[in-house]
């Protein structure tokens, strides 16, 4: 079996194929709530700044440092140190070609053939796909009805082959925000068992809580255990420019450098400069984006009653996502296909976020609501309630 054949097809691309040949009635355009990515471009002032970079910065078109633009790393170090109330050095930061690459790089420094990584279920499918292709066993940790994983339960899954536990908070696909106590418990477990804790905070900018979501960086020895991942794509609408970040020990970053140098040589130079400009100039704009996403989350929660009356259950809601249990007899992968035709809704079934051996995928759906406004949320709920 080849590396790529060891895993499943990309779920978002698979779902898009369900649109082939479907004609949507006039007055009922497709509601696409399948992908967790901004569909709008950056604001005009940002695009103008990027145009200036393209025209006036010759180095933006050349190779750069493998671990990223020094000025961007310094800005991340400064802002993260302030946000988490603990010192983070720019020498502990690598810029990557998106957060998926940050995860792949981290796994490549941790694992060899037959290693194991514990991942709460439902999981982010690209994490599972990379583990498959890297020859690493995904050990599922059932997050249960609360969708919040339990560190004590994870402890029972650790074996001599375990190299890491990987968490996503706010969570994709469930939308839940892991309590600081939960993250601390996993950190303490990983530290005591001398394995890594990977925390993917791609959606940190849309957390409903104020202040630091955890105190993990406050441990002076955090770099011995913690690997922090981030994406600039969601915050600054830079999905096509592929810019992410990995924060870890300097020793680990020397290994990360080997991986990145053989995959992309350096991160996208224009994207890095754009991310830096955004961090320095768009904080007020980003705060407004956060409030808009939180309002769309509130719209889901406030208007869910018609679905609840039809037997639907809202299991998780936050960041870009609502995770719902549907009341139908058919499994979610069939239901999701039918929704394209019957309701003009493109949504992902939870079977795409679950291994076959864990129950629950067949009766849940993930709704990525970040790209529909309050009116769109109302229309979505009306269409689902009318099924």
C-alpha positions in Angstrom: 0.0 0.0 0.0 1.3 3.4 -0.9 1.4 6.3 1.6 -1.5 8.2 -0.1 -3.6 5.1 -0.6 -3.5 4.5 3.1 -6.0 7.3 3.8 -9.3 8.6 2.5 -10.0 11.2 -0.2 -10.1 14.9 0.9 -13.6 15.3 2.4 -14.3 18.9 1.2 -13.4 17.9 -2.4 -15.5 14.8 -2.1 -18.5 16.9 -0.9 -18.1 19.4 -3.8 -18.6 16.6 -6.2 -22.1 16.1 -4.8 -23.0 19.4 -6.6 -22.4 17.9 -10.0 -25.6 17.8 -12.1 -27.7 19.4 -9.4 -29.9 22.3 -10.5 -31.0 24.6 -7.7 -34.5 26.0 -8.1 -34.9 29.8 -8.6 -35.1 31.5 -5.3 -33.3 28.8 -3.5 -29.6 29.2 -4.1 -27.1 26.8 -2.6 -26.2 27.4 1.0 -22.6 26.2 1.3 -21.8 25.4 5.0 -19.3 22.7 4.2 -15.9 24.5 4.4 -14.3 26.3 7.4 -12.6 29.1 5.4 -13.5 32.7 4.6 -15.0 33.2 1.1 -14.4 36.9 1.0 -11.1 38.5 0.1 -9.2 40.6 2.6 -10.5 44.2 3.0 -9.5 46.7 0.3 -7.0 48.5 2.4 -5.2 45.2 3.0 -5.2 44.3 -0.6 -3.8 47.7 -1.5 -1.0 47.1 1.1 -0.3 43.7 -0.5 -0.1 45.3 -3.9 2.5 47.7 -2.6 4.4 44.7 -1.3 4.3 43.0 -4.8 5.4 46.2 -6.6 7.9 47.7 -4.2 9.5 44.9 -2.2 11.9 42.9 -4.4 12.7 40.4 -1.6 9.1 39.4 -1.6 9.7 37.4 -4.8 12.8 35.6 -3.6 13.6 32.7 -1.3 13.6 33.6 2.3 14.6 31.9 5.6 13.3 28.4 5.9 11.7 29.1 9.3 10.1 32.3 8.2 10.4 36.1 7.9 12.2 37.4 11.0 10.0 40.4 11.3 6.8 38.2 11.3 8.3 35.9 13.9 9.2 38.8 16.1 5.6 40.2 15.8 4.1 36.8 16.7 6.4 36.5 19.7 5.4 40.0 20.9 1.7 39.6 20.4 1.6 36.0 21.8 3.7 37.0 24.8 1.1 39.7 25.6 -1.9 37.6 24.9 -0.8 34.6 27.0 1.0 36.6 29.7 4.2 34.7 29.3 7.5 35.2 27.4 7.7 33.6 24.0 10.9 34.2 21.9 11.0 34.6 18.2 13.6 31.8 18.1 10.8 29.5 19.3 8.6 30.3 16.3 8.5 28.9 12.8 6.3 30.3 10.0 4.8 27.5 7.8 2.8 27.2 4.6 -0.5 27.1 6.4 -1.4 25.4 9.7 -1.8 21.9 8.0 1.9 22.1 7.2 2.7 23.1 10.8 1.0 19.9 12.0 2.7 17.8 9.4 6.1 19.3 10.4 5.4 18.7 14.1 4.5 15.0 13.5 7.5 14.5 11.3 9.8 15.6 14.2 8.0 13.4 16.7 7.1 10.1 15.0 8.5 7.2 13.2 6.9 4.2 11.5 4.3 2.7 13.9 4.2 5.6 16.3 0.9 6.5 17.9 -0.8 9.8 18.4 -3.9 10.2 20.5 -6.6 12.4 18.9 -10.0 13.3 20.3 -13.0 12.2 18.2 -14.6 13.8 16.3 -11.3 14.9 14.8 -10.1 17.3 12.2 -9.9 15.0 9.2 -6.7 16.5 7.7 -4.9 15.6 10.9 -6.0 12.0 10.5 -5.0 12.0 6.8 -1.5 13.1 7.6 -1.1 10.6 10.4 -2.2 7.8 8.0 0.2 9.0 5.3 3.1 9.3 7.8 2.6 5.7 8.9 1.4 6.8 12.3 -1.5 5.1 14.1 -4.3 7.4 15.1 -5.6 6.4 18.5 -9.1 7.8 18.9 -10.2 9.3 22.2 -14.0 9.5 22.3 -14.9 13.0 23.4 -18.3 11.8 24.6 -21.6 13.7 24.7 -20.0 17.0 25.9 -17.4 16.9 23.1 -14.8 17.8 25.7 -12.1 15.1 25.9 -11.0 13.8 29.3 -7.3 13.6 30.2 -7.8 10.6 32.6 -9.4 8.7 29.8 -6.5 9.6 27.5 -4.0 8.4 30.1 -5.4 4.9 29.7 -4.6 5.0 25.9 -0.9 5.9 26.3 1.5 3.1 25.3 5.3 2.9 24.7 4.6 3.9 21.1 2.6 7.1 22.0 4.4 10.2 20.9 1.8 13.0 21.3 -1.8 14.0 22.0 -3.2 16.5 19.5 -6.0 18.9 20.5 -7.9 21.5 18.5 -9.5 24.4 20.5 -11.8 26.0 19.7 -12.6 22.7 18.1 -13.0 21.7 14.5 -15.5 20.1 13.9 -17.4 20.4 17.1 -17.1 24.1 17.8 -16.6 23.7 21.5 -14.0 25.8 23.4 -11.9 23.6 25.7 -11.8 24.9 29.2 -8.4 26.1 30.5 -8.6 23.3 33.1 -9.0 20.7 30.4 -6.0 21.9 28.5 -4.0 22.1 31.7 -4.9 18.5 32.6 -3.7 17.3 29.2 -0.5 19.3 29.5 0.2 17.9 32.9 -0.5 14.4 31.6 1.8 14.8 28.6 4.6 16.4 30.7 4.5 13.6 33.3 4.5 10.9 30.5 7.2 12.7 28.5 5.1 13.0 25.3 4.2 16.1 23.3 1.0 18.0 23.6 0.0 19.6 20.2 -2.5 22.4 20.6 -4.0 23.7 17.3 -5.5 27.1 18.0 -6.4 28.0 14.4 -9.6 29.6 15.6 -8.3 31.4 18.7 -9.3 34.8 17.2 -12.9 33.8 17.4 -13.0 32.4 20.9 -16.0 33.8 22.8 -13.9 34.2 26.0 -11.8 37.2 26.7 -8.2 36.9 27.9 -5.9 33.9 27.6 -7.7 30.6 26.9 -5.1 28.8 28.9 -1.9 29.2 31.0 0.3 26.6 29.3 3.0 29.1 28.3 3.4 30.2 31.9 5.4 27.0 32.7 9.0 28.0 32.2 9.6 24.6 30.7 6.6 24.7 28.4 8.8 24.1 25.3 9.7 20.6 26.6 6.1 19.5 26.1 3.9 22.0 24.2 3.7 22.5 20.4 1.4 25.3 19.5 -0.1 25.7 16.0 -1.8 28.7 14.4 -3.2 29.9 11.1 -3.3 33.4 9.7 -5.9 32.2 7.1 -9.0 32.6 9.2 -8.1 35.9 11.0 -6.9 37.8 7.9 -8.7 36.0 5.0 -5.3 34.8 3.7 -6.4 31.2 2.8 -4.8 31.3 -0.6 -1.5 32.7 0.6 -0.9 29.7 3.0 0.6 31.2 6.1 0.7 29.4 9.5 2.9 29.2 12.6 4.4 26.6 14.8 5.7 27.5 18.3 8.0 25.0 20.0 11.5 24.5 21.5 14.5 25.7 19.5 15.7 22.1 19.4 12.5 21.0 17.8 12.6 23.9 15.3 16.0 22.7 14.1 14.3 19.5 13.1 11.3 21.3 11.7 13.7 23.2 9.5 14.8 20.0 7.8 11.2 19.1 7.0 10.2 22.5 5.6 13.4 22.9 3.6 12.6 19.7 1.6 8.9 20.5 1.2 8.5 24.2 0.4 12.0 25.7 1.0 10.4 28.7 2.6 6.9 30.0 3.3 5.1 32.2 0.8 7.0 35.5 1.0 4.1 37.8 0.0 1.7 36.0 2.4 4.2 36.4 5.2 4.5 40.1 4.6 0.8 40.4 4.3 0.3 38.6 7.7 2.8 40.9 9.3 1.0 44.0 7.9 -2.3 42.6 9.1 -1.0 42.0 12.6 0.3 45.5 12.8 -2.6 47.3 11.2 -5.8 45.4 11.4 -6.4 44.7 15.1 -9.6 46.8 15.2 -10.8 45.2 12.0 -10.1 41.7 13.4 -12.0 42.6 16.6 -15.0 43.4 14.4 -14.6 40.1 12.5 -14.7 38.3 15.8 -17.9 40.0 16.9 -19.5 39.2 13.6 -18.6 35.5 14.0 -19.9 35.5 17.6 -23.1 37.0 16.3 -23.6 34.3 13.8 -22.9 31.7 16.5 -25.6 33.5 18.6 -28.0 33.3 15.7 -27.6 29.5 15.5 -28.3 29.2 19.2 -31.1 31.7 19.3 -32.9 30.3 16.3 -32.4 26.5 16.8 -35.8 25.9 18.3 -37.6 24.9 15.1 -35.0 22.2 14.5 -35.2 21.1 18.2 -38.9 20.7 17.8 -38.2 18.3 14.9 -35.8 16.2 16.9 -32.5 17.9 16.1 -29.9 18.5 18.9 -27.3 21.2 18.9 -24.3 19.4 20.5 -21.6 22.1 20.0 -21.4 25.6 18.7 -18.5 28.0 18.5 -15.8 29.5 16.3 -16.9 28.6 12.8 -18.9 25.5 13.6 -22.1 24.0 14.8 -22.2 20.2 15.5 -25.7 18.8 15.3 -27.4 15.5 15.8 -30.1 14.8 13.2 -33.3 12.8 13.7 -33.4 10.7 10.5 -32.9 7.0 10.1 -30.5 7.3 7.2 -26.8 7.8 8.0 -25.3 11.3 7.8 -23.2 10.6 4.7 -26.4 9.7 2.7 -28.3 12.6 4.3 -25.7 15.1 3.4 -25.8 14.1 -0.2 -29.6 14.3 -0.2 -29.5 17.8 1.4 -27.9 19.2 -1.7 -30.8 18.1 -3.8 -33.7 18.4 -1.3 -32.7 21.6 0.6 -30.0 23.3 -1.4 -27.5 22.8 1.5 -24.0 21.6 1.3 -22.8 20.3 4.7 -20.4 17.7 5.8 -21.5 14.4 7.5 -19.8 13.5 10.8 -18.7 10.2 9.2 -15.9 12.3 7.7 -14.7 13.2 11.2 -14.9 9.8 12.8 -13.2 6.4 12.4 -15.6 3.6 11.7 -15.2 2.0 15.0 -16.5 5.0 17.0 -20.3 5.4 17.0 -21.9 8.7 16.4 -20.8 9.7 12.9 -23.9 8.4 11.3 -26.3 10.7 13.1 -24.3 14.0 13.2 -23.5 16.8 10.8 -21.0 19.6 10.9 -22.3 23.1 9.9 -19.6 25.6 9.1 -21.7 28.8 9.6 -19.0 31.5 9.4 -19.8 32.4 5.8 -23.6 32.9 6.3 -25.0 36.0 8.1 -28.0 36.0 10.4 -30.4 36.0 7.5 -28.5 33.0 6.1 -28.7 31.2 9.4 -32.4 31.7 9.4 -32.7 30.4 5.9 -30.6 27.4 6.7 -32.7 26.5 9.8 -35.9 26.9 7.8 -34.7 24.6 5.1 -33.6 21.9 7.5 -36.8 22.2 9.5 -38.9 21.7 6.4 -37.3 18.4 5.5 
